[in-house]
Amino acid sequence: MKNISDAMQTISMSQKSIFDLFFSRFPPICCEMTFANILCWADVKHHQFCIYQDHLLVCYQRSSDNELQFFPPIGELPEMIMREPLPGLTTYRWVRLPASLCRGLARSAVVEFDRDNSDYYYKIDELVALKGKKFESKRNLVRRFADLKPTVQALKESDAAECIRLQEKWLSEQEAGRRSAEEETVAIKVAFRYFGLLPLRGVVVKIGEKLVGFAIGERLNTSMFVEHHEKAERGFRGAYEYVLHALAREIAAEATFLNRGQDLGISGLRQTKLSWRPVGMVEKFSLMVGS
């Protein structure tokens, strides 16, 4: 192979079985590393993939990226793949590298900690119980919203139109970070387009017949569920807190931890994620090659 770029293919539903094979053998720990997430963001990030030396490689390059960005190789010997130059590329960057993969690499390369893209994770039983002083404010908001007699249902494909309506309403209210909000809206629409074909789950919260919140995610590995998207009507105080609490109850029997993704360096989002008292972070790193 002269240039790995020539082997890269665009991502579509037809490749799900390939990704399923690799992820079943090598379960991910980072929120981005699921087929559903990669597919849903493919139009935004221009994801591509190939099989290289028996490893699954996924890359992307947005207009703001100076070089190709590669997720960690999925396979038995990812460190081996990373130690050798990828064919035909003079510069590229490995991103979203978990700490376990970086321990060996750090001895021979400059590995940078990526705080903005590291994932927060929480104990699901704590999000269900909301016990103790550290959850007092969240508990009060959930109880206040519960006074409105909301109903919680498992997310269904038929909820797509109402969820997208809520997402677009949220988008119309955004001023700062508008581009990121538009990109997430694209990803959510793809998620609902293929909802019946992807292992996505979630909840919807309604007051009467009106949908006022939803959360959507999937199983990440044997102990962790990842929440990809969460939205609620801002006009109802406590709605966001109630949606997360409802999701935790929905998935409590199948996972120990809930991965809620990263804060992207956005101060308000960081404060919100920290306010839910994470029990840890999935630390991620990056490695520039050829600079």
C-alpha positions as CSV (number, residue, x, y, z in Angstrom):
1,M,0.0,0.0,0.0
2,K,1.5,3.3,-1.1
3,N,-0.9,5.6,0.6
4,I,-3.4,4.7,3.3
5,S,-5.7,7.5,2.1
6,D,-6.4,5.4,-1.0
7,A,-7.8,2.6,1.1
8,M,-10.1,4.9,3.1
9,Q,-13.9,4.4,2.5
10,T,-16.8,6.6,3.5
11,I,-18.9,5.3,6.3
12,S,-22.5,4.1,5.8
13,M,-24.9,1.6,7.4
14,S,-23.6,-1.1,5.1
15,Q,-20.4,-1.3,7.1
16,K,-22.1,-1.8,10.5
17,S,-21.2,-5.5,10.6
18,I,-17.5,-4.7,10.2
19,F,-17.5,-2.3,13.1
20,D,-19.6,-4.6,15.2
21,L,-17.0,-7.4,14.7
22,F,-14.1,-5.2,15.9
23,F,-15.9,-3.5,18.8
24,S,-17.3,-6.8,20.1
25,R,-13.7,-8.2,20.3
26,F,-12.2,-4.9,21.6
27,P,-14.8,-3.0,23.5
28,P,-14.3,0.8,23.6
29,I,-14.0,3.0,26.6
30,C,-14.2,6.4,24.9
31,C,-17.6,8.0,24.1
32,E,-16.8,8.5,20.4
33,M,-15.8,4.9,19.7
34,T,-19.1,3.3,18.6
35,F,-20.4,2.7,15.2
36,A,-23.6,4.6,15.9
37,N,-21.6,7.7,17.0
38,I,-19.2,7.5,14.1
39,L,-22.0,7.1,11.6
40,C,-24.1,9.9,13.0
41,W,-21.2,12.4,12.9
42,A,-19.9,11.2,9.5
43,D,-21.5,14.0,7.5
44,V,-20.1,16.6,9.9
45,K,-16.6,15.3,10.5
46,H,-16.1,13.4,7.2
47,H,-15.3,10.1,8.9
48,Q,-13.6,7.5,6.8
49,F,-12.3,4.0,7.6
50,C,-10.2,1.1,6.4
51,I,-8.8,-2.2,7.6
52,Y,-5.0,-1.9,8.0
53,Q,-2.9,-4.8,9.2
54,D,-5.9,-6.5,10.8
55,H,-6.8,-3.3,12.6
56,L,-9.8,-1.0,12.1
57,L,-8.7,2.6,11.4
58,V,-11.1,5.6,11.5
59,C,-10.0,9.0,10.5
60,Y,-11.5,12.4,9.8
61,Q,-10.4,15.9,8.7
62,R,-12.7,18.9,9.1
63,S,-12.0,22.3,7.5
64,S,-10.5,23.4,10.8
65,D,-8.0,20.5,10.9
66,N,-4.6,21.0,9.4
67,E,-4.0,17.3,9.1
68,L,-5.8,13.9,9.2
69,Q,-7.0,12.9,12.6
70,F,-7.0,9.2,13.5
71,F,-8.8,7.5,16.3
72,P,-6.8,4.8,18.1
73,P,-6.4,1.6,16.0
74,I,-8.9,-1.1,17.0
75,G,-7.3,-4.5,17.1
76,E,-4.9,-6.7,19.1
77,L,-1.8,-4.5,18.7
78,P,-2.7,-0.9,18.4
79,E,0.6,0.4,19.8
80,M,2.4,-1.5,17.1
81,I,0.4,0.2,14.4
82,M,1.0,3.6,15.9
83,R,4.8,3.1,16.2
84,E,5.2,2.7,12.4
85,P,4.4,5.6,10.0
86,L,1.2,5.2,8.1
87,P,1.9,4.7,4.4
88,G,2.0,7.9,2.2
89,L,1.4,10.3,5.1
90,T,4.0,12.9,6.2
91,T,1.9,14.5,9.0
92,Y,-1.2,13.2,10.9
93,R,-2.4,13.1,14.4
94,W,-3.6,10.3,16.6
95,V,-6.5,11.5,18.8
96,R,-8.8,10.3,21.6
97,L,-6.1,7.9,22.8
98,P,-6.9,6.3,26.2
99,A,-4.3,6.4,28.9
100,S,-3.7,2.6,28.7
101,L,-2.5,3.0,25.1
102,C,-0.3,5.9,25.9
103,R,1.8,4.4,28.6
104,G,4.1,2.6,26.2
105,L,4.1,5.4,23.6
106,A,5.1,8.1,26.1
107,R,8.6,6.6,26.3
108,S,9.4,7.4,22.7
109,A,7.0,10.2,21.7
110,V,5.4,13.4,23.0
111,V,1.9,12.5,24.1
112,E,-0.4,15.4,25.0
113,F,-3.2,15.3,27.5
114,D,-6.5,16.4,25.9
115,R,-8.6,17.6,28.9
116,D,-11.3,19.2,26.7
117,N,-12.1,15.9,25.1
118,S,-11.8,13.6,28.1
119,D,-15.0,11.9,29.2
120,Y,-16.9,12.3,32.5
121,Y,-18.4,9.2,34.0
122,Y,-20.8,8.7,36.8
123,K,-22.2,5.9,39.0
124,I,-25.6,5.1,37.7
125,D,-26.9,4.1,41.1
126,E,-26.0,7.5,42.5
127,L,-27.9,9.2,39.7
128,V,-30.9,7.1,40.5
129,A,-30.8,7.6,44.3
130,L,-29.6,11.2,44.4
131,K,-28.7,10.7,48.1
132,G,-26.7,12.9,50.4
133,K,-25.7,16.5,50.5
134,K,-23.7,16.4,47.3
135,F,-26.9,15.8,45.3
136,E,-29.2,18.0,47.4
137,S,-29.6,20.7,44.7
138,K,-30.2,18.1,42.0
139,R,-32.6,16.2,44.1
140,N,-34.7,19.3,44.8
141,L,-34.8,20.2,41.1
142,V,-36.0,16.7,40.2
143,R,-38.7,16.8,42.9
144,R,-39.8,20.2,41.7
145,F,-40.2,19.0,38.2
146,A,-41.9,15.8,39.4
147,D,-44.7,18.0,40.8
148,L,-45.7,18.6,37.1
149,K,-46.6,14.9,36.9
150,P,-44.4,14.1,33.9
151,T,-44.4,10.7,32.3
152,V,-41.3,8.8,31.2
153,Q,-41.3,6.3,28.3
154,A,-38.6,4.4,26.5
155,L,-37.5,6.2,23.4
156,K,-39.1,4.9,20.2
157,E,-38.5,5.5,16.5
158,S,-41.9,7.2,16.4
159,D,-40.7,9.9,18.8
160,A,-38.2,11.2,16.2
161,A,-40.3,14.1,14.9
162,E,-40.9,15.5,18.4
163,C,-37.3,15.0,19.5
164,I,-36.0,16.8,16.4
165,R,-38.5,19.6,17.0
166,L,-37.1,20.1,20.5
167,Q,-33.6,19.9,19.2
168,E,-34.3,22.5,16.5
169,K,-35.9,24.7,19.1
170,W,-32.8,24.4,21.3
171,L,-30.7,25.2,18.2
172,S,-32.7,28.4,17.5
173,E,-31.9,29.6,21.0
174,Q,-28.1,29.2,20.7
175,E,-25.9,32.2,20.1
176,A,-22.4,31.2,21.3
177,G,-21.2,27.9,19.9
178,R,-23.7,28.0,17.0
179,R,-21.6,25.9,14.7
180,S,-21.3,23.1,17.2
181,A,-25.0,23.2,17.9
182,E,-25.8,22.9,14.2
183,E,-23.4,20.0,13.9
184,E,-25.1,18.2,16.8
185,T,-28.5,18.7,15.2
186,V,-27.2,17.0,12.0
187,A,-25.9,14.1,14.1
188,I,-29.2,13.7,16.0
189,K,-31.2,13.6,12.7
190,V,-29.0,10.8,11.4
191,A,-29.4,8.9,14.7
192,F,-33.2,9.0,14.3
193,R,-33.0,8.2,10.6
194,Y,-31.3,4.9,11.4
195,F,-32.8,4.4,14.9
196,G,-34.3,1.1,14.1
197,L,-31.0,-0.3,12.8
198,L,-28.7,1.0,15.5
199,P,-28.4,-0.2,19.1
200,L,-29.6,3.2,20.4
201,R,-31.8,3.5,23.5
202,G,-33.1,6.3,25.6
203,V,-36.0,8.0,27.3
204,V,-38.5,10.7,26.5
205,V,-40.2,12.8,29.1
206,K,-43.7,14.3,28.5
207,I,-46.0,16.6,30.4
208,G,-49.4,15.7,29.1
209,E,-49.0,15.0,25.4
210,K,-46.0,17.4,25.0
211,L,-42.5,16.0,24.8
212,V,-40.3,18.2,27.0
213,G,-37.1,16.2,27.1
214,F,-35.2,13.3,25.7
215,A,-31.9,11.4,26.1
216,I,-30.3,9.0,23.7
217,G,-27.3,6.7,24.0
218,E,-26.1,3.1,23.9
219,R,-24.1,0.4,25.6
220,L,-20.4,1.2,25.4
221,N,-19.0,-1.9,27.1
222,T,-19.9,-4.4,29.8
223,S,-19.9,-1.8,32.6
224,M,-20.6,1.5,30.9
225,F,-23.5,3.1,29.0
226,V,-22.8,6.2,27.0
227,E,-25.2,9.1,26.6
228,H,-24.8,10.7,23.2
229,H,-27.5,13.5,23.4
230,E,-29.7,15.1,26.0
231,K,-32.2,17.9,25.5
232,A,-35.0,19.5,27.5
233,E,-37.3,22.5,27.4
234,R,-35.6,25.3,29.3
235,G,-38.9,26.8,30.3
236,F,-39.4,24.0,32.8
237,R,-37.0,24.3,35.7
238,G,-35.5,21.0,36.6
239,A,-36.3,19.4,33.2
240,Y,-32.7,18.6,32.4
241,E,-32.1,17.1,35.8
242,Y,-35.2,15.0,35.5
243,V,-34.3,13.7,32.1
244,L,-30.8,12.5,33.3
245,H,-32.4,11.0,36.4
246,A,-34.9,9.2,34.2
247,L,-32.2,7.9,31.9
248,A,-30.3,6.5,34.8
249,R,-33.3,4.7,36.1
250,E,-33.9,3.2,32.6
251,I,-30.4,1.8,32.2
252,A,-29.7,0.9,35.9
253,A,-30.1,-2.8,35.4
254,E,-27.6,-3.1,32.5
255,A,-24.6,-0.9,33.4
256,T,-22.6,0.4,36.4
257,F,-21.4,3.7,34.9
258,L,-22.8,6.4,32.7
259,N,-20.3,8.1,30.3
260,R,-21.7,11.6,29.5
261,G,-18.9,12.6,27.1
262,Q,-16.6,15.6,27.2
263,D,-17.0,19.3,27.9
264,L,-15.1,20.5,24.8
265,G,-13.5,23.2,26.9
266,I,-16.7,25.1,27.3
267,S,-16.8,26.5,30.8
268,G,-20.5,26.3,31.3
269,L,-20.6,22.7,30.1
270,R,-17.7,21.8,32.3
271,Q,-19.4,23.3,35.3
272,T,-22.6,21.4,34.6
273,K,-20.8,18.1,34.2
274,L,-18.8,18.6,37.4
275,S,-21.9,19.5,39.3
276,W,-23.2,16.0,38.8
277,R,-20.2,14.7,40.8
278,P,-18.4,12.4,38.4
279,V,-16.6,9.4,39.9
280,G,-13.9,9.6,37.3
281,M,-12.8,10.7,33.8
282,V,-11.8,8.7,30.8
283,E,-8.6,10.6,30.1
284,K,-7.7,11.0,26.5
285,F,-4.5,12.0,24.8
286,S,-3.2,13.0,21.3
287,L,0.0,12.3,19.4
288,M,1.3,14.4,16.5
289,V,3.2,12.5,13.9
290,G,5.7,14.2,11.5
291,S,5.4,17.8,12.8
